[in-house]
Amino acid sequence: MDPRPKSVVLIGMMGAGKSSVGRLLQKRTGWPRFDMDEMIVAQAGLSIPEIFAQHGEPWFRNLETTVLTGLSPSEPSIVVTGGGVVLRPENAAMLKRMGTVVWLEAELEILLERASRRRNRPLLQTENPPATLSKLLETRRPLYAGIADIRIDATRLGHEAVTDLILSELEKGMAPERRVG
């Protein structure tokens, strides 16, 4: 018997659709949703771009770990993570203990187009956002793969279709990392 709470943990790069899919999963399941970026903003009293500008990425990552450490759902929940949460091994281990880890992935061009819609992505405020995102993806891809139970290619799927796939996979039960979509 698996002692983990049966929460759904969404991981993946910025622009993969984690927040939107998380809201749809909450609506469809009735489970509480914990969006880590929202929790960090509430705790810091600053937007994410303000946190990065005033305190830097290391401070943000420390706050991210603090929020994650305090998050231990005792009932099934939807946990929406930030794209870089997997950079710390202790975070990855905590996410695995929470439940089913679902990696939403997409092709670089799609991630860039989606992530660029909003100007609140501090890591993309560079001379060359495509190169920056490519480097981030290269670093994070093996970390996502290392903890994902389910892997969904959301490149050509809408949020509803991704949500349907996640719920379908959960109904089937767990197997070692499966790639769908």
C-alpha positions, 0 to 999 in steps of 0.5 A: 500500500502506498502511504503517500497522499494521493495529491497531484503535483504538477511540474514543468517549465514556465509556459507548460500550463501548470497553473491553468491545468491546476485550476481545471483539476481543482474545478473537476476534482473539488480538491484544494489547490496549492499554487506555490507561486501564489503562496510565495507572493502571499508570504513575501508580500511582493510579486515574483519579479519584485522578489527577484529584483529586490532579493535575487534568485537564491532568496526566492529559491529559499522561500520556495523551499520554505513554502514547500516544507510547510505544505503537507496536504493531508487530503488529496490536493492539487499542488502547482509548482514553479518551474525551478522547484526541482533544482534542489534535491530536497524539494524533489524528494518532498514532491515525490512524497506528496503524491503523483508527480505529473510533468507537463512538457512542451516544445521550446518554441511553445514554452517561449510563446506561452511564457512571453505572454506575461511580462512577469518572468524574471528569468526571461528578462535577458538579452536572448530569452530563447537561448535563456529558456533553452538553457533552463530547459536543458538543465531542468529536463533530467530533473523533471524526468527523474521524479515524474510519474506521468509525463504529458506532452502539452505542446499541441494540447489545450488545458482541458485535454491535458486535464482529461489525460491526467484524470484518465491516467489517475483512474488507470492507476500508477505504473512507473513513469508513463508518457502520454499525449 
